[in-house]
Amino acid sequence: MALQRISCDALIIGSGQAGNPLAGALADAGKKVVLVERHLLGGSCINFGCSPTKALLTSAERMQQIRNAASYGVKGGSPQLDLAGAMDRKDAIIEKTRAGVQHNLTPEHPNIRVLHGHAAFTGAHTVEVMSGGTVQQEITAPLIFINTGTRAAIPEVEGLLTTSYLTPTQLLDLRELPEHLVILGGGYIGVEFGYMFRRFGSRVTVIDSGSHLLGHEDTDVSEAMQHMLEATGIEFVLGAKAHRVSQPEKDGAITVTAQAHTGQRRIKGTHLLVATGRQPNTDDLGLSAAGIKTDDNGYIQVNSRLQTSARGIYALGDVHGGPQFTHISYDDYRVVRNNLLLGQRRSTKNRPLPYVIFTHPQLGRIGLSEQQAREQGIAYRVAKLPVKTIGRARETGQTTGFWKVLVDKNDRILGAAIFCEQGGEIMAMFQLAMAGRLRYQQLQDMVFAHPTWAEGLNNVFRYLKQK
């Protein structure tokens, strides 16, 4: 097959949560767009991130609701997990969403051409696309957007590569329940997967080198999360650095040897999940040929408008480092769209960073933590409301957790950590208040419907104390 030479107005490499809407916006503006994807349309969120994990977490939580039914006066039997059925449901959700992405990119946008293959730079504004082992297309474009995302980072641990360890992506395709799942990494990914498989019925052990879970959170928040997870039966080995992994027989047990402050620990399990972080998909893009600079970890360096060191080339989403969340990737799209198409000035500076850990209860976070406020020298007061004092919590039986809100010297909200049933939704209320620069007294005196979780906004500031 002869090499196709294609010239377009804009080339997008990677079909993620920034690249897809940007393709549509550019095409609507009359630009000829080529989008190259080497794997699955939709990026990590749809295919192996948010959508599949939250679908499976929902199945896990349904099991727990059945287990707890008797405490609500409802007679029921012991739930039996159909993991294959849960995976089938997850796959159906993904396939429907992916089909929607395909539909949005092609029939609705005649200015968009989608190519499947691996793109790599050969010059400043020239990219080759390889498929089936040969270069199929050569594309030139004045505007190029890199949205290639990240993949699981595999730590250098003796013996790990010779074992049948699992990445988070691979774990999402299991059809048989692990008897004992060992997880390397106590961050957000490890916590959610640990919670999920413990609710499914697996024994779960989490190993992390940090002294506490969720190293970016305040100590009281991470300790509350750990106590909740321990109450479900999850075992934690913290302050422990894994230095050897062994699996004497390929289908046999996997043993992780770790050095903890209490001495050497050997943890044996049937399955091992590696959830120690992410690395960018930049090592095979030929970035040097285009003059695109990266940091020491391979993340593309960008300014606040997401421009790389090469003129006319942008990086969006997880590939440029920083907080790795779908909603941040989507906001990257808005930054580029507003600057290029709407004649506005928009940047990534000072944008909010909301996120949620989807355990039960959830942890919703927005704004500054206490640790961050102290590091930045910002004066604050803190209010901490036990969830059990909220009427809705008592009525629903969801009394675990607390609300923690920071207020500045002008009585405006600096940040909130909401460890609570519907914590993510409640966190968003504080985010709206922060965006509107409301003083806490306005929330304290606001009329909310009774009985709702929102009523906690009336009560949390009763606990406001000087720090």
Summary of the structure (lengths in Angstrom):
residues: 467
radius of gyration: 24.0
end to end distance: 70.1
largest distance: 72.9
contacts: 1558
relative contact order: 0.11
helix: 35%
strand: 27%
